[in-house]
């Protein structure tokens, strides 16, 4: 781990297949009533002048300026998988909308998209359900920003969160992924920054051994619980609930791997970014409130745990050197 000054970070007090991403299937582009632009090509990035509403045209726009020198276009993407997540957008979407220049909601199949959205929000509806990564790629290709923010519906950014991430990324040209400090509902620091997983650690976290060796107590190194919390920190990976990504990095490494149905896709993205020489930074001046569901941490013999194990096996097949990693 390295801090923003380039030095090795000191331990501190604990705080709480290569394939260019493309539209999968035939997605339908929906616009709010009265804002539909005829002739928009489905499955392509909008042409110049086809953005529905730019945030800078709204009076509450704070600007995406780095050192006051240039305007940086930022795109936001939500992936919604069902009615429950669509309901969560009532809080998270208004918080992100004024911070980006365009916002797209990707609905994972018919019936999963919210019926009412603010003016200027683009909705892409898939004709059939897809995995999380495939939906993220759909959202990325529907946008044009130099930076792309991917957000879960249960992640609520504080004002200027995106501007803080953009300013940091602009100052660090090899920063491909920037993640915020995440706060739990009780106000404690969320363990959103992590080292790459090991086989042994994964076995403990995903089996009954978890009851004997609680991860937050026995795997402090994995969760970086003793790493500094008072400044930017270069890390292995971060939770994919809210990330700012550089489009040039995404294009170079082929976007998100659509072979992952759910889980581990954010780790895989970070690992491929690392192999390509891109840095991943945790930026605590950007703050997001996140109700981390951690469904697979609460029960062992579930379908979601099976998905996670399958995803981890895919990760190891792609990156077999991780079989022998000890940390």
C-alpha positions, 0 to 999 in steps of 0.5 A, spaced: 500 500 500 502 507 498 499 513 500 498 519 495 505 522 496 508 515 493 511 513 500 509 506 503 503 507 508 504 506 515 500 502 519 495 506 523 489 506 528 483 501 525 477 505 522 472 500 523 477 475 458 479 480 455 473 483 451 471 490 449 464 491 453 458 491 449 451 491 449 449 484 451 442 482 448 438 488 445 437 493 450 431 498 449 433 505 451 427 509 455 427 516 456 422 520 461 416 523 458 417 529 453 425 528 453 425 522 448 430 524 442 428 520 436 433 517 432 438 515 438 441 509 436 440 503 441 446 499 443 451 505 441 454 511 445 450 517 444 452 522 438 454 529 439 449 533 442 444 527 444 445 528 451 438 529 454 440 533 460 447 536 462 448 537 469 452 543 468 445 546 465 442 545 472 443 551 477 445 546 482 451 543 478 458 544 482 462 543 476 467 538 474 473 542 474 480 540 475 484 546 478 479 550 474 483 548 468 478 544 464 471 541 464 471 533 465 465 530 463 463 525 468 457 519 467 453 516 472 451 509 472 446 505 476 444 498 475 437 496 478 435 488 478 428 489 481 423 493 485 426 493 491 433 496 488 428 501 484 425 503 490 432 505 493 433 510 488 428 515 491 434 517 496 441 515 492 439 518 485 437 525 487 444 525 491 448 523 485 444 526 479 447 533 481 454 531 481 454 528 474 453 530 467 449 524 465 446 519 468 443 512 466 439 507 469 440 500 467 434 495 468 436 488 469 430 486 464 423 488 463 419 490 470 425 492 474 426 499 472 423 505 476 416 508 473 418 515 475 425 518 474 427 525 474 428 529 467 434 527 464 435 520 467 436 515 461 433 508 462 436 502 458 432 496 459 434 489 457 430 484 454 432 479 459 436 478 465 443 479 465 449 478 470 451 485 474 458 486 470 454 485 463 449 490 465 455 495 468 458 494 461 451 496 458 451 502 462 458 504 460 457 504 453 451 508 453 455 514 456 460 518 454 464 521 460 471 521 461 470 518 467 464 513 469 461 512 476 458 506 477 453 506 483 449 501 487 442 503 489 443 503 496 450 507 496 448 515 497 454 520 496 455 526 500 455 533 496 462 534 492 463 526 493 464 525 485 468 532 484 473 529 490 474 523 486 475 526 479 480 532 482 484 526 485 484 522 479 486 528 474 492 529 479 494 522 478 494 520 471 495 512 472 489 512 477 484 508 473 479 507 479 478 511 485 473 509 491 470 513 496 470 512 504 464 508 505 460 509 512 455 504 515 448 506 517 451 507 524 456 512 522 462 507 523 467 506 517 466 501 512 471 496 510 470 497 503 478 497 501 481 490 501 487 486 499 486 481 494 483 475 496 487 469 498 484 461 497 485 460 505 482 467 507 476 465 502 475 458 505 474 461 512 469 467 510 465 462 505 464 456 510 462 454 517 470 456 519 467 463 519 464 462 526 470 460 529 475 465 526 470 472 525 474 475 519 474 482 521 478 479 527 482 474 524 483 477 517 485 484 519 490 485 513 485 483 508 480 488 510 486 493 511 483 495 518 490 497 521 491 502 515 491 509 515 485 512 514 486 520 514 489 520 507 488 517 500 491 510 500 493 506 494 490 499 495 489 492 491 481 493 490 475 496 493 467 494 494 464 495 487 458 499 490 461 506 488 467 507 484 469 512 479 473 509 473 477 512 468 474 510 461 481 509 457 482 504 463 476 501 461 477 501 454 484 498 455 482 492 459 476 490 456 471 493 461 468 488 466 468 481 465 461 479 463 462 472 465 461 473 472 454 473 474 455 476 481 460 477 486 468 478 485 467 482 478 470 488 482 476 484 484 477 481 477 477 489 475 482 491 480 486 485 478 486 486 471 487 494 472 493 492 476 496 488 471 495 493 466 499 498 470 493 502 473 492 504 480 487 503 485 486 509 490 481 510 496 480 517 497 477 519 504 475 526 502 469 523 498 464 520 502 458 515 501 453 512 505 452 505 504 448 500 507 452 494 505 447 488 505 453 482 505 447 477 504 453 472 503 456 473 510 449 472 514 448 465 511 452 459 508 448 454 504 445 459 499 444 460 492 448 466 493 454 463 496 454 458 490 454 464 486 460 467 490 464 460 490 463 459 482 465 467 481 472 465 485 473 459 481 473 463 475 477 468 478 482 463 480 482 460 473 483 467 470 489 468 475 492 462 477 498 465 480 493 467 486 492 460 488 499 460 491 498 467 494 499 468 501 497 475 502 
